[in-house]
Amino acid sequence: MSLLTELDSIQEEAVAALNGVATEADLEQFRLAYLGKKGKVTAASAGMRDVPKEDKPLVGQKLNEVRTAISSAIDERQSALTAERDAQAVKGIDVTLPGRRPLTGSLHPLTQVLDQAVNTLRRMGFALAEGPEIETEWHCFDALNTPPDHPARNETDTFYFENGKLLRTHTSTVQIRTMETQAPPVRIIAPGSAFRRDEIDATHLTVFNQLEGLYVDENVTLADLKGTLEYFLRCVFGDDTEVRFRPHFFPFTEPSFEVDMKLHATGKDAKWIEIAGCGMVDPNVFKAVSQTRGDAAYDPEKVTGFAFGMGLDRLAMLMYGLPDLRLLIENDTRFLKQFA
Ligand code: PHE
């Protein structure tokens, strides 16, 4: 049999046998059996040696054709087997079902309100300041002109430690810490947690968040205070924000006010809620920090200032029309994901 006929029959045999190859492993065996080093095509090509010189081009060409034909037949079979395997893998899977969305996180609504408040106040020239949550009575009360018999200092209102320290009941502590270490002018804001032994309800939490502000310089007036807070609230809540200042009492400011805003909560009648306390820094506070500092930088005859402390949780209530503060601490993702 001439080499040409032998090659023809190898090709025929291979193509016919290929349909019976059922697995990818068998297909690899098959490839080796024909095209491998010891395969039939390779073996046949050894016969080239004995082909007369003038026939070599023709036989050589044939050899290539056969090799290519078998090789592409194997490739075709390979694709068919792969397709079969894929089809098997997704059998019974309804590819028209909508996919499951991966859960993505987002900022907590309180963080969003905090960011917005801080950004607005920083644009107005306030710098960030901070202080510890575990405080001394001096920073929380004495220096803030709060006498020992003041009800806020009572065990029933405040969390005390055995060593006499306490969980700060307000962020006004940062006013003292700032003035003790920085000379005027100071214009700071201090966001942070505050702690009170309050009964938890729709508008009270035992751990809540405040944003303290303090501005001390020469000639700071009540008009500056009102203008600052009103401008801030309009920036954050819009130009039609309803704000009112009610005369109030705080030991560390004189005069003092509470600031209310109209809350339009989902499913409830609109009502005023208190969002901040504020006032002009009491001269006794300046005297207290002067005592620590041992200088006259905060001489009450020279400087004046205003301070405010806003309830951040309440700002979030207003921003999102929340009927209940507790929503902010329950970590219910059905609630939280509305603010994503
Ligand atoms: N510290 C006060 C409170 O927690 C708020 C306040 C801050 C009032 C600054 C006046 C000035 O209620």
Residues whose N, C-alpha, C, O or C-beta is under 5 A from the ligand:
A	BS01	LIG	T169 H170 S172 F250 T253 G277 C278 G279 A307 F308 G309
